[in-house]
Amino acid sequence: MRDTYQRIAHLTQSQRALLAARLNGHPRGTDSQPSGPSRRLVAYIVRDPQYADADLNTHDSSWSIEQVSRWRDVYENLYAQNFQGQDPAFNLTGWESTYTGQPIPDAEMREQVEQTAARLLRFAPRRVLEIGCGTGLILFRVAPSCESYVGTDFSTVALEQVRAEADRLSLKQVKLLERTADDFSQLEAGAFDTVVLNSVVQYFPNAEYLYRVLSEATRVLAPGGRIFLGDVRSLPLLETFHLSVALARAADSELTRELRQRVRTRLGREEELALAPQFFLAVQQSLREIRQVEVQPKGGWSHNELTAFRYDVMLQVGGEADAPSPSVAVDWHEVGMLEELRRLLAAGSPQTLIVRGVPSARLWSEVAAAELLNSADAPETIGEVREILAHTEKGGIEPQALWDLGQEFPYQVTVGLSGTGREGLYDVLFRPCERMCPAKLTHFGAGEQGSLKTWKHYANNPLQARFAQRLAPQLRKSLREQLPDYMVPASFVLLDAFPLTPNGKVDQRAMPAPDGFRPEFEQPYVMPRTPAEKSLAAIWCELLGLEQVGAHDNFFTDLGGHSLLATQLVSRVRDTFKVELPLRRLFETPTISELAVAIEDLLIELVENMTDEAAERFVQGEV
């Protein structure tokens, strides 16, 4: 701080005037924040589903195109960071924990990358197309054993980094193309035996976009080829995930009803695609070329948001489907212990065994917390919730322990998702297999095939938050032209449907409270003090839909900000302070107080290099 003061002291009067003008900024909205909640008029809105289908959920709508472009901007900025000393073949840019905002530990990420590569390599791919190759985490592990490997990505920076490392390793079979995921131009039909989409589906604007990509992928695959989708975010577990994150960040004194409201808000702002496993069964019904659908949880022993809340999918395109063999199904309650399951397999009877409803050790605590928080008699405070959970015996079976049984006994083991997917349960298939038998895809793990529904039934809507963000100002402007000020709603809440009573009337008590209030955290609220902090607070309030934010609140882990909002924040900083803030600086300084200092440093550096005449001209133009 002293260094900052010394730098300011050496500025001329004109330079100081320019610095003051820039630091005060000209943010949209007010530069002060309301001190607390007050009575206000709230409008609840249900969007016309026909309008939604026509405008938001189509593959080529302007909303979809803009969403893809925004994600491209995010990753172009992230990949442009300087990662000296990092292994170019193991570049973990962007892999950060939602719980802490810190990078996921290297050991856990390495386990996940190796597990994913192993799932691909067990089928001995020779001609691979990877859509969204990123920094090459999968490419550098699979390409060396392939005849040809085509990697595509929408990031120029990522492709340059991968190309340089591929050249260094003499991977001449690797070809890189800059394009979006839905661009299959100049890719010949039947040219590949494997198409990979690893950890990219969440950045697609909607389920229809994914369907169109899968449709094109089937065209470029040879009969018997496979489509692998890794790290698919689970729609059934999406609320449990957000509850888990909110619970990890909440103060003991926070009320459970406030936490649930905060989770509903974050679900409404979710800008990443999450899918129900049944989506892939629906795709199979629509794309008859798909013969088999296999859905499995992530491999490995680590417990993190990837292994708990995401899953992998393998689709077989063309070729012969594996005929189901006669099997015996037992419920886990009939087995109860891993040792008893081992005894059954050692006995070798029945030959093909399905064990249903195996509880997952990865999700035991998270599911228990979600059930407690959503129960009718939920405790009043988070502290009480934690006390109950602390005295609840943990259980469940590690999925990796089930897969490892295939190393002990002559069985191919497939671990699939069970029930609705919300319960954190697995179904496990044990099929007899000789030690050296070739890997086979199994139609397993996505539930039962039902009647085909619209694509939006199987997914969330990542464009919802963007739609609500644009709709509210338009509604407010329109109403102000027709109504007196006191009749114009202060808040607009967008709903999928109105909650109803058993009699079919609108249940007013079930209406969600409007957004706007800062959650209660362990750290006390600190009011923004400096001009830069106040200007930033006004921007944050507008972007996050809050009435108050503290100087030490974390944009990501505390307030629910995400990468797409971060790009908007950088744009607002540019408009307000007339300075270019690299996106990576926001990730490095995610609180108002830290970001204000970063902006001050950038501005001081800018004005230090200006002459008095130039600074005076800028001041005259800005004041």
Salt bridges, closest charged atoms under 4 A:
ASP53 OD1 - LYS456 NZ 3.31
GLU66 OE2 - ARG466 NH2 2.81
GLU66 OE2 - ARG470 NH2 2.68
GLU114 OE2 - ARG141 NE 3.30
GLU147 OE2 - ARG126 NE 3.76
GLU165 OE2 - ARG168 NH2 2.76
ASP182 OD2 - HIS59 NE2 3.33
ASP183 OD1 - ARG179 NH1 3.95
GLU208 OE2 - ARG212 NH1 3.83
GLU216 OE1 - ARG219 NH2 3.32
ASP231 OD1 - LYS298 NZ 3.01
ASP252 OD1 - ARG386 NH1 2.58
GLU254 OE1 - ARG262 NH2 2.68
GLU270 OE2 - ARG233 NH1 2.93
GLU270 OE1 - HIS242 NE2 2.78
GLU271 OE1 - ARG70 NH1 3.40
GLU271 OE2 - HIS562 NE2 3.60
GLU272 OE1 - ARG233 NH1 3.39
GLU294 OE2 - ARG122 NH2 3.11
ASP312 OD2 - ARG119 NH1 2.86
ASP312 OD1 - LYS298 NZ 3.11
ASP322 OD2 - ARG431 NH1 2.18
ASP331 OD2 - HIS333 NE2 3.90
GLU339 OE2 - ARG342 NH1 2.61
GLU340 OE2 - ARG343 NH2 2.72
GLU387 OE2 - HIS391 ND1 3.54
GLU398 OE2 - HIS303 NE2 2.68
GLU408 OE1 - ARG342 NE 2.93
ASP427 OD2 - ARG356 NH1 3.32
GLU533 OE2 - ARG529 NH2 3.62
GLU542 OE1 - ARG572 NH1 3.35
GLU547 OE2 - ARG40 NH1 2.45
ASP553 OD2 - ARG518 NE 2.66
ASP558 OD1 - ARG249 NH2 2.38
ASP575 OD2 - ARG28 NH2 3.37
GLU580 OE2 - ARG574 NE 2.89
GLU588 OE1 - ARG585 NE 3.95
GLU608 OE1 - ARG7 NH2 3.29
GLU622 OE2 - ARG22 NE 2.81
